[in-house]
């Protein structure tokens, strides 16, 4: 009986397989042709969309808005045929000044800090954690060259990045050219100021001509924007040396980017927080002289707190955002991350003020 049962099963098994295949194909056809999806909008879609923002539309309300929603979809499709680059600002811009109040628009006086009297240590790497003021004093007195500092920081970036994951692009070739230029100018008596020759890192949502600007996200990991952000230009004019594009949480959120999770240098089991993840980690770890980050909602303050850096989140409308990835036109701000308050003051002094492009300044 057992053998006969096995024979019977083996005879009908091919037919069972065919039935299952037919059922599967019928299901696919039904889903493809009869279940609403793709670009068609159903009333159920509106119901679900409402729930995501805490609204519960009645059947009558959905019926009233249904045709307008479908019409709006056509309008959106038309708008998307005209691409707008990131650098194109909206026609309307946020002005936080209360109507009726007036303020003096005279620029604040330039920051003037006495640079300390210091001597270069025997081991150049002992300077890695020194603040901008000390580095500036050593360069100005020509006890150390910009090239020496730049090579030291490039070496440290290469050494510690595999653990910290704070570097998106090492800008070694550009950095050495800028450092050599700084040394020539300083030797010729053309000292530009306290940032002259100081190596720095840029959060990788600031555009840098000829160098990738990835925004930390896979779709943009090979993006090259053919311009320098205003902040990048101003730091170049101040003589600073760009050594790296530093990690940003994907699309300016958190500390995870396409290269991994940026780490807190004092506890590598911990993320650095974000989204100015790389700037905070690299500055705190002594991998750059200073860095530039951005903040929409805590993205300078939070990683600075986590990593032990000194971050300055400027008032909205103080630093031009031209050339920076826009997350929120009415909230985005750009500011320095350093190792001291004095360092932040010197960097901020070099980057603030109108550029004729960001209308909120």
Secondary structure, 3 states (H helix, E strand, C coil): CHHHHHHHHHHHHHHHHHHHHHHHHHHHHHHHHHCCCCCCCCHHHHHHHHHHCCCCCCHHHHHHHHHHHHHHHHHHHHHCCCCCCCCCCCCCCCCCCCCCCCCCCCCCCCCCCCCCCCCCCCCHHHHCCCCHHHHHHHHHCCCCCHHHHHHHHHHHHHHHHHHHCCEEEECHHHHHHHHHHHHHHHHCCCCCCCCCCCEEEEECCECECCEECCCCCHHHCCCECCCCCHHHHHHHHCCCEEEEEECCCCCCCCCEECCEECEECCEEEEECCCCCHHHHHHHHCCCCCEEEEEECCCCCHHHHHHHCCEECCCCCCCECCCCECCCCCCCCEEEEEECCHHHHHHHHHHHEECCCCCCCC
